[in-house]
Amino acid sequence: MPKLKLALALTTWVGMACAADAPREISYRDAHGLIVIPAASQARPGDAGARAHTNIRILFPGYVRAANSTPPAGYETPASLACVYGFVAPVLGCNPASVTAVATGGSNVVVLVDAYDDPTAASDLAVYSAQFGLPAITNSNFQVVYASGTKPPQDPLGAWELEESLDIEMAHALAPGAKVILVEANSENNSDLFTAETVAAGLATAAGGGVVSNSWGEYEFVGETSYEKIFTGAHVVFIASTGDEPGTLFPSVLQHVIGAGGTSINRTAGTYISQTTWDYAGGGSSLYVTVPSYQSGVKRIAKRVGAYRGVPDFAFDANPDTGVVLYDTTPYFGQTLDWAVVGGTSVAAPSLAATINSAGRFADSTVAELTRVYRVSARHVDWTDITLGFCGSNGGAKAGRGYNFCTGIGVPNGYGGK
């Protein structure tokens, strides 16, 4: 049995024991603490083609499920991420305990598509911003839009609200000059999410260009290519998480969507050393989407990808053990977390969306964005190649020089080539 499946089978925690089909969360232990995969981040039978899941994992350091009144020490902050990825002047070590300079880029909009209503979105983002020295939250830089025109219900378990806090906080942290718009779908059903996607694209176009981020996905399905048209818009770039387990997810595999993969940040006593793969990051060749011109047209990429679309395109920190700090006061599974540590490719999608926004090019389309990215991807001044590690059942794919199915072309190094 693969290492991940064995670990999860041994440590499954039933969140609601009163019914056999009740929602479950899964937990497992590693050297850093207890890692929880919310029910909303797990695929269910019949999901493919019908319903999406998030891609988030919660880390409880020291194996204790408890709320934190202050940000847990040693995990990634807006300033440490800006330092690691070259968005601010370099500081040796990029230690989260000492760096304070945050990114200052961003314009137009970053639009986040999520399911259900997060009633504490604005207040949580305000606390997060004040803690880390980001611009204060006002009506001019943050907005919640109901995709259907009426307020959606809440996720009764609070997992999608946790996702929403993560998305808006990462977007504001790395593109603080942009307006962050949270578009809330009525549910995680595709029909509702697609409605929200269309609304999001319209908002980005109206703003003169922007990035639409999706931290959700589902297993691939026959006919998925017919939805390419949903993920298009004038001067809009779309991005989606590639997932937190082996294989590929829709919509990240679509030709008109950037696939956001995951890495691990390696530190020694707080000092940044390197980035390697994250064992559980999703990626690979699409089952149904043929290779797009931006991959087939670059010989060194085409050789790695083959006849079908390869994901991810590029990556960002996603390992919960090297996770990011967030603030969320909507109860998750009945427990208020306040300050928490999270990972998953749900971190990568909004972070990379914010990076692309801050680069300021506002490409005509995702295809135009990726055509340029792949053409200049060999310029290592703009991208850091991830050459060490494995992903996918702890060895299904491996990193190496150039494009790979764990981290794509690598991770950002500043705003060049984006």
C-alpha positions in Angstrom: 0.0 0.0 0.0 1.4 3.5 -0.9 2.9 5.3 2.1 0.2 8.1 2.0 -2.7 5.7 1.8 -1.3 3.6 4.6 -0.7 6.6 6.9 -4.2 7.8 6.3 -5.8 4.4 6.8 -4.1 4.1 10.1 -5.0 7.5 11.4 -8.4 8.4 9.9 -10.3 10.5 12.4 -14.1 10.4 12.0 -15.4 13.9 12.3 -19.0 13.0 12.9 -19.7 9.5 14.1 -23.4 9.5 14.2 -23.9 8.4 10.6 -21.9 6.1 8.3 -22.0 8.6 5.4 -21.3 11.7 7.6 -18.5 14.0 6.5 -15.1 12.9 7.6 -11.7 14.6 8.0 -8.5 12.6 7.7 -5.5 13.2 9.8 -2.0 11.8 9.9 1.2 12.5 11.9 4.6 13.4 10.8 7.7 14.9 12.4 6.2 18.3 12.5 2.8 17.7 14.0 -0.7 16.5 13.2 -1.9 17.2 9.6 -5.6 17.4 8.9 -7.2 17.0 5.5 -10.7 18.5 5.8 -13.7 16.7 4.3 -14.0 19.4 1.8 -10.6 18.6 0.4 -11.4 15.0 -0.3 -12.9 13.6 -3.5 -16.1 11.7 -3.1 -17.7 9.1 -5.4 -19.4 10.7 -8.3 -17.5 14.1 -7.9 -15.8 14.0 -11.3 -17.8 16.2 -13.6 -20.2 17.3 -10.9 -18.6 18.7 -7.8 -15.2 20.2 -6.7 -13.1 19.9 -3.6 -10.6 22.3 -2.0 -6.8 21.5 -1.8 -5.9 22.5 1.8 -4.2 20.8 4.7 -4.0 22.1 8.2 -0.9 21.6 10.4 -1.3 21.5 14.2 2.3 21.8 15.5 3.0 19.6 18.4 0.0 17.3 17.6 -2.4 19.6 19.6 -5.6 20.6 18.0 -5.9 24.1 19.6 -6.6 27.7 18.7 -3.7 30.1 18.6 -4.1 33.7 19.8 -0.9 34.7 17.9 0.7 33.5 14.7 2.6 30.2 15.2 6.3 30.9 15.1 8.6 29.7 12.3 6.0 29.4 9.5 5.8 31.5 6.3 4.5 35.1 6.5 3.9 37.7 3.8 7.4 39.1 4.5 9.2 35.7 4.4 7.4 34.7 1.2 8.2 38.0 -0.4 11.8 37.5 0.5 12.1 33.9 -0.6 10.5 34.6 -4.0 12.4 37.8 -4.7 9.5 40.3 -4.5 11.5 42.5 -2.1 15.2 43.4 -1.6 17.0 40.2 -0.6 17.7 39.6 3.1 20.0 36.7 4.0 18.0 33.8 5.4 14.5 35.3 4.9 13.8 34.2 8.4 10.0 34.6 9.3 11.0 35.7 12.8 12.9 38.7 11.6 12.0 39.9 8.1 9.4 42.6 7.9 9.4 44.0 4.3 6.3 42.9 2.4 5.6 43.0 -1.3 4.2 46.3 -2.6 3.1 45.3 -6.1 -0.3 44.7 -7.6 -3.0 46.7 -9.5 -6.4 46.1 -11.1 -7.9 42.9 -9.5 -7.2 39.5 -8.2 -10.5 37.5 -8.2 -10.9 34.4 -6.1 -13.7 31.9 -6.8 -14.9 29.8 -3.9 -18.1 28.1 -2.7 -20.4 29.2 0.2 -20.4 32.4 2.2 -17.6 33.3 4.6 -19.2 35.8 7.0 -15.9 36.8 8.6 -13.9 37.3 5.4 -13.5 41.0 5.7 -12.8 41.1 9.4 -10.4 38.2 9.3 -8.5 39.8 6.4 -8.4 43.1 8.3 -6.7 41.4 11.3 -4.3 39.5 9.1 -3.3 42.8 7.3 -2.8 44.7 10.5 -0.6 41.8 12.0 1.8 41.8 9.0 1.9 45.5 8.0 -0.2 45.2 4.9 -2.5 47.9 3.6 -5.7 48.3 5.7 -8.8 46.7 4.3 -11.4 49.1 2.8 -14.2 49.0 0.3 -11.8 50.1 -2.4 -9.4 47.1 -2.0 -11.7 44.3 -1.0 -15.1 43.2 -2.1 -17.3 40.1 -1.7 -19.6 39.3 -4.7 -22.4 36.8 -4.6 -22.3 34.9 -7.9 -26.0 34.3 -8.0 -27.0 37.7 -6.7 -28.0 36.5 -3.3 -25.9 35.4 -0.3 -24.9 31.8 -0.4 -25.4 29.5 2.6 -22.4 28.7 4.8 -20.5 25.4 4.7 -21.8 23.8 7.9 -18.3 22.4 8.6 -16.4 25.7 8.0 -13.9 24.1 5.6 -14.8 26.2 2.6 -14.6 29.3 4.8 -11.1 28.3 5.8 -10.3 28.1 2.1 -11.7 31.5 1.5 -9.6 33.1 4.3 -6.5 31.5 2.8 -7.3 32.7 -0.7 -7.9 36.3 0.1 -5.1 36.6 2.6 -2.5 35.2 0.2 -3.8 37.4 -2.6 -3.6 40.5 -0.5 -0.2 39.5 1.0 1.5 39.2 -2.4 -0.4 41.8 -4.5 -1.4 44.4 -1.9 -1.8 47.1 -4.5 -4.6 45.1 -6.3 -8.2 45.0 -5.4 -9.1 41.5 -4.0 -12.6 40.3 -5.0 -14.0 37.2 -3.5 -16.8 35.7 -5.7 -18.9 33.2 -3.7 -20.7 30.4 -5.4 -23.9 28.9 -3.9 -22.2 25.5 -3.5 -19.3 23.3 -4.6 -21.4 21.9 -7.5 -19.9 22.6 -10.9 -23.0 24.5 -12.1 -22.6 27.0 -9.3 -18.9 27.3 -9.6 -19.1 27.8 -13.3 -21.6 30.6 -12.7 -19.1 32.2 -10.3 -16.3 31.7 -12.8 -18.2 33.7 -15.4 -18.9 36.5 -13.0 -15.3 36.5 -11.9 -14.1 36.8 -15.5 -16.4 39.7 -16.1 -15.1 41.5 -13.1 -11.5 41.1 -14.2 -12.3 42.3 -17.7 -14.2 45.3 -16.4 -11.2 46.2 -14.3 -8.9 46.4 -17.3 -7.4 42.9 -16.7 -6.7 40.6 -13.9 -6.2 37.1 -12.6 -8.9 34.6 -11.6 -7.8 32.1 -9.1 -9.4 28.7 -8.3 -8.0 26.6 -5.4 -10.5 23.8 -6.1 -10.6 20.9 -8.5 -11.9 17.4 -9.3 -10.7 14.3 -11.0 -10.7 14.5 -14.8 -13.8 13.4 -16.7 -14.9 12.7 -20.3 -16.1 15.9 -21.9 -14.1 18.3 -19.7 -12.6 20.0 -22.7 -16.1 21.4 -23.5 -15.7 23.7 -20.5 -12.7 25.6 -21.9 -15.0 28.4 -22.9 -15.9 29.0 -19.2 -12.3 29.7 -18.4 -11.8 32.5 -21.0 -12.2 36.3 -20.8 -10.7 39.4 -22.4 -7.4 40.3 -20.5 -8.1 37.6 -18.0 -5.6 34.9 -16.9 -7.0 31.8 -15.1 -5.1 29.7 -12.6 -6.1 26.5 -10.6 -4.5 24.2 -8.1 -3.1 20.9 -9.4 -4.1 19.0 -6.2 -2.6 17.4 -3.2 -2.4 13.8 -4.3 -1.1 11.9 -7.3 -2.6 12.5 -10.6 -4.3 15.4 -12.4 -7.3 17.6 -11.7 -9.8 19.6 -13.7 -9.7 22.5 -14.3 -6.0 22.9 -13.9 -5.4 20.7 -17.0 -7.4 22.9 -19.4 -5.4 24.7 -22.1 -6.8 28.0 -20.9 -5.8 27.5 -17.2 -2.5 27.7 -15.5 -1.8 24.7 -13.3 -0.4 25.7 -9.9 1.8 23.0 -8.3 3.5 22.8 -4.9 7.0 22.8 -3.3 8.6 22.5 0.1 10.6 25.3 1.7 13.7 24.0 3.5 15.0 26.0 6.4 17.7 25.4 9.1 17.1 27.3 12.4 14.8 29.6 10.4 17.3 30.3 7.7 16.1 29.7 4.1 18.2 27.0 2.4 16.3 25.8 -0.7 13.1 24.5 -2.2 12.4 20.9 -3.2 9.3 19.1 -4.3 6.4 18.4 -2.0 5.7 14.6 -1.9 2.0 14.9 -2.3 1.8 17.6 -5.0 -0.5 16.7 -8.0 0.7 16.7 -11.5 1.2 14.7 -14.7 -0.2 14.3 -18.2 -3.9 15.1 -18.7 -6.1 12.2 -19.6 -8.1 14.1 -22.2 -6.6 17.5 -23.0 -4.2 17.5 -25.8 -0.8 19.3 -25.6 -1.3 23.0 -26.1 0.9 25.0 -28.5 2.7 26.8 -25.7 4.1 23.4 -24.6 4.5 21.6 -27.9 6.1 24.7 -29.4 9.1 24.7 -27.1 11.3 21.6 -27.9 12.7 21.1 -24.4 9.2 21.3 -22.9 7.5 19.2 -25.6 10.0 16.4 -25.0 9.0 16.1 -21.4 5.2 16.6 -21.8 4.3 14.4 -24.8 1.0 14.3 -26.6 -1.2 15.6 -23.7 -1.3 18.7 -21.6 1.2 18.6 -18.8 0.7 20.2 -15.3 1.8 21.9 -13.3 3.1 24.9 -15.2 4.9 26.3 -12.2 4.8 26.0 -8.5 4.8 27.7 -5.0 5.2 26.6 -1.4 2.4 24.0 -0.6 3.8 21.6 2.0 1.9 22.0 5.3 5.1 21.3 7.2 6.5 24.5 5.6 3.1 26.1 5.5 1.8 29.6 5.7 0.2 31.4 8.6 -3.5 32.5 8.2 -6.2 34.0 10.3 -9.7 32.5 10.3 -12.5 32.9 12.9 -15.3 31.1 11.3 -15.4 27.8 13.2 -13.9 24.8 11.5 -15.6 21.6 12.6 -17.0 23.5 15.6 -13.6 24.8 16.6 -12.3 28.4 16.1 -8.7 28.3 14.9 -7.8 32.0 14.9 -4.2 31.8 13.8 -3.4 28.6 12.0 -0.8 27.0 9.7 -2.0 25.6 6.4 -0.5 24.1 3.2 -1.7 22.4 0.0 -1.8 23.7 -3.5 -4.6 25.9 -2.3 -1.7 28.1 -1.1 -0.1 28.0 -4.5 -3.0 29.1 -6.7 -3.8 32.5 -5.0 -0.1 33.2 -4.4 0.9 32.7 -8.0 -2.2 34.6 -9.1 -1.0 37.5 -7.0 2.5 37.2 -8.5 1.2 37.3 -12.0 -0.9 40.3 -11.1 2.0 42.1 -9.6 4.1 41.5 -12.7 1.7 44.0 -14.3 1.6 42.6 -17.9 -2.1 41.7 -17.9 -1.9 39.4 -20.8 -4.8 39.1 -23.3 -5.4 35.5 -22.2 -4.0 32.6 -20.3 -2.7 31.1 -23.5 -0.8 34.4 -24.2 0.5 34.4 -20.6 1.8 30.8 -20.9 3.2 31.2 -24.3 5.5 33.9 -23.0 6.3 32.0 -19.8 7.4 28.9 -21.6 9.3 30.8 -24.2 11.5 32.5 -21.5 11.4 29.7 -18.9 15.0 28.8 -19.5 16.0 32.3 -18.2 16.9 31.2 -14.6 17.1 34.8 -13.5 13.2 34.8 -13.6 12.5 31.2 -12.5 14.2 28.9 -10.0 14.5 25.4 -11.3 13.5 22.7 -8.7 15.8 19.8 -9.3 15.5 17.6 -6.1 12.7 15.5 -4.7 9.8 13.3 -5.7 6.0 13.7 -5.9 3.0 11.4 -6.4 2.7 8.6 -3.9 6.2 9.5 -2.7 7.9 8.6 -6.0 5.5 8.6 -8.9 7.4 11.5 -10.4 10.6 13.2 -9.7 12.2 16.6 -10.1 15.1 17.3 -12.4 16.6 19.9 -14.6 14.0 21.7 -16.7 10.3 20.9 -16.8 8.9 18.1 -14.6 5.5 16.9 -13.4 6.2 17.9 -9.7 6.9 21.6 -10.1 6.6 22.5 -13.8 9.3 25.0 -14.9 10.0 25.9 -11.2 9.1 28.7 -8.8 9.1 32.5 -9.3 12.3 34.5 -8.8 10.9 38.1 -8.9 8.4 39.4 -11.4 10.4 38.9 -14.6 9.1 36.5 -17.2 5.6 36.4 -15.6 
